[in-house]
Each structure stands twice: as C-alpha cells, then as structure tokens.
Amino acid sequence: MSGIRQPDLARSDDSTGAGRRRRHVVAVVAPSSAIVGGQAAQARALEAGLRGDGHEAIAVPIDPRFPRGLRWLRRLPYARTLVNEALYLPRLLACRHADVVHVFSASYWSFVLAPAPALLVARLLGRPAILHYHSGEAEDHFSRWRLTVARVIRLADAVVVPSEYLATVFGRFGFRAGTIRNVVDTSRFRYRRRAPLRARLLSARSLEPHYGVDNTIRAFARLRARRPEATLTIAGDGSQASRLRALAGGLGLTGVRFVGALAPERLPALYDTCDIFVNSSTIDNQPVSVLEALAAGLPVVSTPAGDIPAMVAHGAAGTLVPADDPEALADAVGGLLDDPARAGRMAERGRRLVADYTWPAVRGRWTDLYDAVRATPTRSAALSRTARG
C-alpha cells in the first residue's frame, strides 16, 4: 500500500451540526464552471457547502480565463496547454492562504498537468493536501502510468474517491483511498411522479466513446419502431457529437433532439420535461447525472458500469442492462412503459437513496478529514523543509 496516512472516513453524517466544528480555509483546485462536467459541478457543490457552513473556500481554477488577445489560442491544442499552464501555475500561490488544499483530479495527462503541480506547491508551502480523484478510467490510467501515479499520490496527505468501486481499483494497484460520495443538491430538482409515464427519454452524458451514447441512439431506434411517440433528448457535447448526429440521421430517426452541453442551472428544467433516464456507459464511476435523475424522479435504465449498480441499489431504483446491447436497453425501457407502477416504485426508492448523496450527509466526513490532515505531522515536516530551503 501507499505510505500515505489515510485518516478514518467512517462517519457518514454530521449529527453534531456544523456550527460547533473547527473553521477551515480550503483552497479548491478544480475545473471552473467553464468546463461543463462532473468535476466542475462537484467543486461548486463543495465550495457552496463549505461556505454555507461558515468555512472559507478559495477557488483555484485549473483552466484560468485567457487574456482577451490570447483567447484564439484555445483552438490550438499545444499552444493552449502551454498558455494554460503559464496562467495556472502562478495562481497556485493562492494556496498559501489556505489551511487545506483540496485538489480535484481526472486521469492521464490531466493528472500530470493539474493535480501534480498543485500537490507539489502545497507541499512546498507546507499545506496539507487532499487528492480527490474522480475518473472512471482509473484502471487503465494506473496500468499505463503506474510509476507517475505513485509519485504524484505520494505528494498527498490523503486520497479520496467518490465510490467503493473506485477505492477497490486503487487497492488493486497498491494505493489506499478513502470514500466520500458525490453531492447533488436535491432542492434544485422538482421530484414528481410520472403519471402517466411517457416515452420521453433523456441522456445527459458527455459525447465521448466510453459513454456509449451511440448505443442509446440505437436502442431508441428499436423503441421508436414499437412506440412512434417516443422522444430522446441528448444533453452533452464532446468529440463524438458530429458522428452521433450522423448516426441518428442515418437511422432515419425523428424525435431525437441534441441540446448540447447545458449550464448546471438549466438542467433541472430539462429533467422535469423527461420521464426516463437512459445511460449506456462502458466506463464510469459515480455519475452525477444519475443522481440528478433520481432527485428528479426519473427511473433509470443503465449499464452496470463503475459504481452505478450501487447507486441504484442493484436494480431497486433502476433497471440494469448489459453494456453494448441496444436491444436489451430498448426492452428495459419498454418494460417500464408497460408497467408504470413498477417504474413509480423505482423512482420513489431512488428519491430516498439520493439523500445519501447530499451535503448534509457528507459534510461531517469532509470536515473530519480536514481536521485530520491538519493534525498530521506531514505539514510540520514540510514547513521545516521550506524554512530550511
């Protein structure tokens, strides 16, 4: 196992109340809201929760805004990376004002370009740092980059992942990680019983290969042949956008609507217009979109990628189908439409389950962890090294 001392994360709630807890100043190093995705959404949820509880959150975006005259460089991959790093690295000095540095992390090159410098700067500044890893691609990432991953992880005082699934992947590679679930603000979503249950499907995943939106479209084609009134709304953007539009056109489909990547404040209204959430991912972790669907009362039909089986209680709050099987996905959606009472029971269970993914359910675990890393000897050792240097 990694030599990192992993604080106990056994607490699941905040029964003592936030008011009697130690106040923390936390530097949150993460994507800004300009990057639409789960990490950015979770960073904003963490910041809002901390501030609401009387802590201070310092946002340090890994994607700082380019000066007006340089924004055209975002269209050039290598130049974009160089300019981004030149703007990002100096901003990490804001971590000197923090008690704890909370670093969000994806995989592959992003892992090297964003979390690694943040963890190194935290170490040099003598600030305890938490690596908060989110990528469902961890297994492949660790297999290909094991030495680099190990060196970066050693810079962290604690490692946290959102799911037991991902913690198990870490363990297989000899890394230790605690688990604190993702957060959804259920108050933003109007829960309602779908009566009647209509064939209005929603996919809200990035348009990347491992999210399998092509299989969702193929499944919809099969469903549409049986239910001509069915519709499919696809929210998201990505490298596969043009190919997926061409696929829908090639299948001669009507009733498919691509709405692009939506800002978080627009998502609750979108969920409210749909009746069934569909997901075809082959690689995943703990998707926030599934949590949002549960909060809004949509029964979920999904592949069992990553932590999704646990999220829907292994079928109690949704239907699980094999990956890369559009026919099974279409049959599962059809089964819910044929039995709306079962779909309603799933939605009710989902609404109860999603309460475990709210800020009140996890706030105590984060503040306990911040207390623990601030009390570790790593910080004082780093301060001594910095003072000597």
C-alpha positions as CSV (number, residue, x, y, z in Angstrom):
1,M,0.0,0.0,0.0
2,S,1.0,3.6,-0.5
3,G,2.7,5.1,2.5
4,I,0.1,7.9,2.9
5,R,-1.6,8.0,6.2
6,Q,-5.3,7.7,5.4
7,P,-7.5,9.3,8.0
8,D,-10.6,7.5,9.2
9,L,-13.6,8.3,7.0
10,A,-16.1,6.1,8.7
11,R,-18.5,8.9,9.6
12,S,-21.5,9.3,7.3
13,D,-23.3,12.3,8.6
14,D,-22.9,15.5,10.7
15,S,-25.0,14.7,13.7
16,T,-23.2,17.3,15.8
17,G,-24.1,20.2,13.5
18,A,-21.7,22.3,11.5
19,G,-21.7,25.2,14.0
20,R,-19.5,23.6,16.6
21,R,-16.9,22.4,14.1
22,R,-13.5,23.9,13.5
23,R,-13.4,26.6,10.8
24,H,-11.4,25.7,7.7
25,V,-10.0,27.8,4.8
26,V,-9.9,25.4,1.9
27,A,-8.2,26.0,-1.5
28,V,-10.3,24.1,-4.0
29,V,-8.2,23.3,-7.1
30,A,-10.6,22.2,-9.8
31,P,-12.1,22.9,-13.2
32,S,-14.1,26.1,-13.4
33,S,-17.7,26.2,-14.5
34,A,-16.5,27.0,-18.0
35,I,-15.7,23.2,-18.2
36,V,-19.1,21.5,-18.2
37,G,-18.8,18.2,-16.4
38,G,-18.9,16.3,-13.1
39,Q,-15.7,17.6,-11.6
40,A,-16.7,21.2,-12.0
41,A,-20.2,20.5,-10.6
42,Q,-18.7,18.7,-7.6
43,A,-16.2,21.5,-7.0
44,R,-19.0,24.1,-7.0
45,A,-21.1,21.9,-4.7
46,L,-18.2,21.5,-2.2
47,E,-17.5,25.3,-2.2
48,A,-21.2,26.1,-1.7
49,G,-21.4,23.6,1.1
50,L,-18.3,24.8,2.9
51,R,-19.3,28.5,2.6
52,G,-22.8,27.7,3.8
53,D,-21.3,26.1,6.9
54,G,-19.1,29.1,7.7
55,H,-15.9,27.9,6.2
56,E,-13.9,29.7,3.5
57,A,-13.4,28.2,0.1
58,I,-10.8,29.7,-2.3
59,A,-11.5,28.7,-5.9
60,V,-8.3,28.0,-7.9
61,P,-9.3,27.1,-11.4
62,I,-7.1,24.7,-13.4
63,D,-8.4,26.5,-16.6
64,P,-7.9,30.2,-15.9
65,R,-9.5,32.6,-18.3
66,F,-7.2,33.6,-21.2
67,P,-6.5,37.3,-21.7
68,R,-8.7,38.7,-24.5
69,G,-5.9,38.9,-27.0
70,L,-4.9,35.3,-26.4
71,R,-8.2,33.6,-26.4
72,W,-7.8,32.4,-30.0
73,L,-5.0,30.1,-28.8
74,R,-7.6,27.9,-27.2
75,R,-8.2,26.5,-30.7
76,L,-4.6,25.3,-30.9
77,P,-4.0,22.2,-28.7
78,Y,-0.3,22.5,-27.8
79,A,-0.3,26.3,-27.6
80,R,-3.4,26.2,-25.5
81,T,-1.8,23.8,-23.0
82,L,1.4,26.0,-22.7
83,V,-0.6,29.2,-22.1
84,N,-3.0,27.5,-19.7
85,E,-0.1,26.2,-17.6
86,A,1.6,29.6,-17.6
87,L,-1.5,31.2,-16.2
88,Y,-2.4,28.3,-13.9
89,L,0.8,27.8,-12.0
90,P,1.1,31.3,-10.5
91,R,-2.4,31.1,-9.3
92,L,-1.5,28.1,-7.1
93,L,0.2,30.6,-4.8
94,A,-3.2,31.4,-3.5
95,C,-2.9,28.1,-1.6
96,R,-0.7,29.9,0.9
97,H,-3.8,31.4,2.3
98,A,-5.4,28.0,2.9
99,D,-5.4,25.6,5.8
100,V,-6.0,22.7,3.4
101,V,-5.5,22.3,-0.3
102,H,-8.3,20.2,-1.9
103,V,-7.2,19.0,-5.4
104,F,-9.7,17.5,-7.8
105,S,-8.2,15.1,-10.3
106,A,-9.0,13.3,-13.6
107,S,-6.7,10.9,-15.3
108,Y,-3.9,10.7,-17.9
109,W,-2.3,14.0,-19.0
110,S,-4.8,16.0,-16.9
111,F,-3.4,14.2,-13.8
112,V,0.1,15.5,-14.6
113,L,-0.8,19.0,-15.7
114,A,-3.2,20.0,-13.0
115,P,-3.1,17.9,-9.7
116,A,0.6,17.2,-9.8
117,P,1.7,20.9,-9.7
118,A,-1.0,21.7,-7.1
119,L,0.1,18.9,-4.8
120,L,3.8,19.9,-5.2
121,V,3.1,23.6,-4.5
122,A,1.0,22.6,-1.4
123,R,4.0,20.5,-0.2
124,L,6.4,23.4,-0.7
125,L,4.1,25.8,1.1
126,G,3.7,23.4,3.9
127,R,0.0,23.0,3.4
128,P,-1.7,19.6,3.8
129,A,-3.3,18.4,0.6
130,I,-6.1,16.0,-0.4
131,L,-6.2,14.4,-3.8
132,H,-9.8,13.9,-4.8
133,Y,-9.8,11.5,-7.7
134,H,-12.9,11.1,-9.9
135,S,-12.0,9.3,-13.1
136,G,-13.8,6.1,-14.0
137,E,-10.7,5.4,-16.3
138,A,-8.5,4.8,-13.2
139,E,-7.8,1.1,-14.1
140,D,-6.4,1.9,-17.5
141,H,-4.7,5.1,-16.2
142,F,-2.9,3.2,-13.4
143,S,-1.9,0.4,-15.7
144,R,-0.3,2.7,-18.2
145,W,1.1,5.4,-15.8
146,R,1.7,3.5,-12.6
147,L,5.1,5.0,-11.7
148,T,3.9,8.5,-12.4
149,V,0.7,8.0,-10.5
150,A,2.6,6.6,-7.5
151,R,4.9,9.6,-7.4
152,V,2.1,12.1,-7.5
153,I,0.0,10.2,-4.9
154,R,2.9,10.3,-2.5
155,L,2.6,14.1,-2.5
156,A,-0.9,14.0,-1.0
157,D,-1.7,13.7,2.7
158,A,-4.9,11.8,1.9
159,V,-6.6,10.4,-1.2
160,V,-10.4,10.4,-1.5
161,V,-12.6,8.9,-4.2
162,P,-16.4,9.1,-4.5
163,S,-17.2,5.3,-4.6
164,E,-16.2,2.0,-3.2
165,Y,-15.8,0.8,-6.8
166,L,-13.0,3.3,-7.3
167,A,-11.5,2.6,-3.9
168,T,-11.3,-1.0,-4.9
169,V,-9.5,-0.1,-8.2
170,F,-7.0,1.9,-6.1
171,G,-6.4,-1.0,-3.8
172,R,-5.7,-3.4,-6.7
173,F,-2.7,-1.1,-7.6
174,G,-1.5,-0.8,-4.0
175,F,-2.9,2.7,-3.4
176,R,-5.1,3.5,-0.4
177,A,-8.1,5.8,-0.8
178,G,-11.0,6.8,1.5
179,T,-14.5,7.2,0.1
180,I,-16.8,10.2,0.3
181,R,-19.7,10.3,-2.0
182,N,-20.5,12.8,-4.7
183,V,-23.0,15.5,-3.8
184,V,-26.3,16.6,-5.5
185,D,-28.4,19.5,-4.4
186,T,-31.8,17.8,-4.4
187,S,-33.6,21.1,-3.7
188,R,-32.8,22.2,-7.3
189,F,-34.8,19.4,-8.8
190,R,-38.6,19.0,-8.7
191,Y,-39.5,15.5,-7.7
192,R,-42.7,14.3,-9.3
193,R,-44.4,11.1,-10.0
194,R,-44.6,10.4,-13.8
195,A,-48.3,9.7,-14.2
196,P,-48.8,8.8,-17.0
197,L,-45.3,7.5,-17.7
198,R,-44.4,8.7,-21.2
199,A,-41.7,7.5,-23.6
200,R,-39.7,10.7,-23.2
201,L,-36.1,9.6,-22.7
202,L,-33.2,11.6,-21.5
203,S,-29.4,11.1,-22.0
204,A,-27.2,13.6,-20.1
205,R,-23.7,12.3,-20.6
206,S,-20.7,13.8,-22.4
207,L,-20.5,12.7,-26.1
208,E,-17.3,10.6,-25.7
209,P,-16.8,7.0,-26.8
210,H,-16.9,5.4,-23.3
211,Y,-20.3,6.9,-22.5
212,G,-21.8,4.8,-25.3
213,V,-24.4,7.3,-26.5
214,D,-24.3,5.6,-29.9
215,N,-25.9,2.6,-28.2
216,T,-28.5,4.8,-26.6
217,I,-29.4,6.1,-30.1
218,R,-29.6,2.5,-31.5
219,A,-31.8,1.4,-28.6
220,F,-34.0,4.4,-29.3
221,A,-34.4,3.3,-32.9
222,R,-35.7,-0.1,-31.7
223,L,-38.0,1.6,-29.2
224,R,-39.3,4.1,-31.8
225,A,-40.3,1.2,-34.1
226,R,-42.7,0.0,-31.3
227,R,-43.6,3.4,-29.9
228,P,-43.7,6.1,-32.6
229,E,-44.5,8.7,-30.0
230,A,-41.1,8.2,-28.2
231,T,-38.6,11.0,-28.0
232,L,-35.0,11.2,-27.0
233,T,-33.3,14.3,-25.7
234,I,-29.4,14.2,-25.7
235,A,-27.7,16.7,-23.5
236,G,-23.9,17.0,-23.7
237,D,-21.1,17.7,-26.0
238,G,-17.8,16.0,-26.9
239,S,-15.6,14.5,-29.6
240,Q,-18.4,12.2,-30.9
241,A,-21.0,15.0,-31.4
242,S,-20.9,15.0,-35.2
243,R,-20.7,11.2,-35.5
244,L,-23.7,10.8,-33.2
245,R,-25.8,13.3,-35.2
246,A,-24.9,11.4,-38.4
247,L,-25.9,8.1,-36.8
248,A,-29.3,9.4,-35.8
249,G,-29.7,10.8,-39.3
250,G,-28.5,7.6,-41.0
251,L,-31.1,5.6,-39.0
252,G,-33.8,7.9,-40.3
253,L,-34.8,8.9,-36.8
254,T,-37.1,11.6,-35.9
255,G,-37.8,12.5,-32.3
256,V,-34.1,12.9,-31.4
257,R,-33.1,16.3,-30.0
258,F,-29.5,17.3,-29.4
259,V,-29.4,20.2,-27.0
260,G,-25.6,20.5,-26.4
261,A,-23.8,21.0,-23.1
262,L,-26.1,22.8,-20.7
263,A,-25.1,25.0,-17.8
264,P,-26.0,23.4,-14.4
265,E,-28.8,25.9,-13.7
266,R,-30.6,24.8,-16.9
267,L,-30.5,21.1,-16.1
268,P,-33.4,20.8,-13.5
269,A,-35.9,22.2,-16.1
270,L,-34.6,19.6,-18.6
271,Y,-35.1,16.7,-16.3
272,D,-38.6,17.9,-15.5
273,T,-39.6,17.6,-19.1
274,C,-38.5,13.9,-19.4
275,D,-39.7,10.7,-17.9
276,I,-37.0,8.0,-18.2
277,F,-33.2,8.4,-17.9
278,V,-31.0,6.2,-20.1
279,N,-27.3,5.6,-19.9
280,S,-25.1,3.3,-21.9
281,S,-21.6,3.9,-20.5
282,T,-19.0,1.2,-20.6
283,I,-16.5,3.1,-18.3
284,D,-17.8,5.1,-15.4
285,N,-17.5,6.0,-11.8
286,Q,-20.4,7.7,-9.9
287,P,-22.1,9.9,-12.5
288,V,-23.8,13.0,-11.1
289,S,-26.3,12.8,-14.0
290,V,-27.7,9.6,-12.5
291,L,-28.0,11.3,-9.1
292,E,-29.8,14.2,-10.7
293,A,-32.2,11.8,-12.4
294,L,-33.0,10.1,-9.1
295,A,-33.6,13.5,-7.5
296,A,-36.0,14.5,-10.2
297,G,-38.0,11.3,-10.0
298,L,-36.9,9.6,-13.3
299,P,-36.5,5.9,-13.2
300,V,-33.1,4.9,-14.6
301,V,-32.2,2.4,-17.2
302,S,-28.4,1.9,-17.3
303,T,-25.5,-0.3,-18.0
304,P,-23.7,-1.5,-14.8
305,A,-20.5,0.5,-15.3
306,G,-18.5,1.7,-12.3
307,D,-20.5,2.4,-9.2
308,I,-23.9,2.6,-10.9
309,P,-25.1,-0.8,-9.6
310,A,-24.6,0.6,-6.0
311,M,-26.2,3.9,-6.9
312,V,-29.4,2.3,-8.0
313,A,-29.2,-0.4,-5.2
314,H,-28.5,-3.1,-7.8
315,G,-31.8,-2.6,-9.7
316,A,-34.1,-1.4,-6.9
317,A,-34.1,2.2,-8.1
318,G,-33.5,1.4,-11.8
319,T,-33.0,-1.3,-14.3
320,L,-29.5,-2.6,-15.2
321,V,-28.8,-3.9,-18.7
322,P,-25.6,-5.3,-20.3
323,A,-23.2,-3.0,-21.9
324,D,-23.1,-2.7,-25.7
325,D,-26.6,-4.2,-26.0
326,P,-29.0,-1.7,-27.5
327,E,-31.8,-4.3,-27.8
328,A,-31.6,-5.0,-24.0
329,L,-31.7,-1.3,-23.3
330,A,-34.8,-0.8,-25.6
331,D,-36.5,-3.8,-24.0
332,A,-35.9,-2.5,-20.5
333,V,-37.3,0.9,-21.3
334,G,-40.3,-0.8,-22.9
335,G,-40.8,-2.9,-19.8
336,L,-41.0,0.2,-17.7
337,L,-43.5,1.8,-20.0
338,D,-45.6,-1.4,-19.9
339,D,-45.5,-1.4,-16.1
340,P,-45.6,2.2,-14.9
341,A,-46.4,1.2,-11.3
342,R,-43.0,-0.6,-11.1
343,A,-41.3,2.5,-12.6
344,G,-43.0,4.6,-10.0
345,R,-41.7,2.4,-7.2
346,M,-38.2,2.6,-8.6
347,A,-38.5,6.4,-8.7
348,E,-39.6,6.5,-5.0
349,R,-36.7,4.3,-3.9
350,G,-34.4,6.5,-5.9
351,R,-35.5,9.6,-4.2
352,R,-34.8,8.0,-0.8
353,L,-31.4,6.7,-1.9
354,V,-30.3,10.0,-3.2
355,A,-30.5,11.6,0.2
356,D,-27.2,9.8,1.0
357,Y,-25.6,12.0,-1.7
358,T,-26.5,15.4,-0.3
359,W,-24.3,17.9,1.5
360,P,-25.8,17.2,5.0
361,A,-24.9,13.5,4.5
362,V,-21.2,14.1,3.7
363,R,-20.3,17.4,5.3
364,G,-19.1,15.8,8.5
365,R,-16.8,13.5,6.6
366,W,-15.1,16.3,4.8
367,T,-14.6,18.4,8.0
368,D,-13.4,15.4,9.9
369,L,-10.9,14.8,7.1
370,Y,-9.7,18.4,7.1
371,D,-9.3,18.2,10.8
372,A,-7.3,15.0,10.4
373,V,-4.9,16.2,7.7
374,R,-4.3,19.5,9.5
375,A,-3.2,17.4,12.6
376,T,-0.8,15.1,10.6
377,P,3.0,15.5,11.0
378,T,3.4,15.9,7.3
379,R,2.6,19.6,7.4
380,S,5.1,20.4,10.1
381,A,7.8,18.4,8.3
382,A,7.1,20.3,5.1
383,L,7.2,23.6,6.9
384,S,10.6,22.7,8.3
385,R,11.9,21.8,4.8
386,T,10.5,25.0,3.4
387,A,12.1,27.0,6.2
388,R,15.5,25.3,5.7
389,G,15.2,25.8,1.9
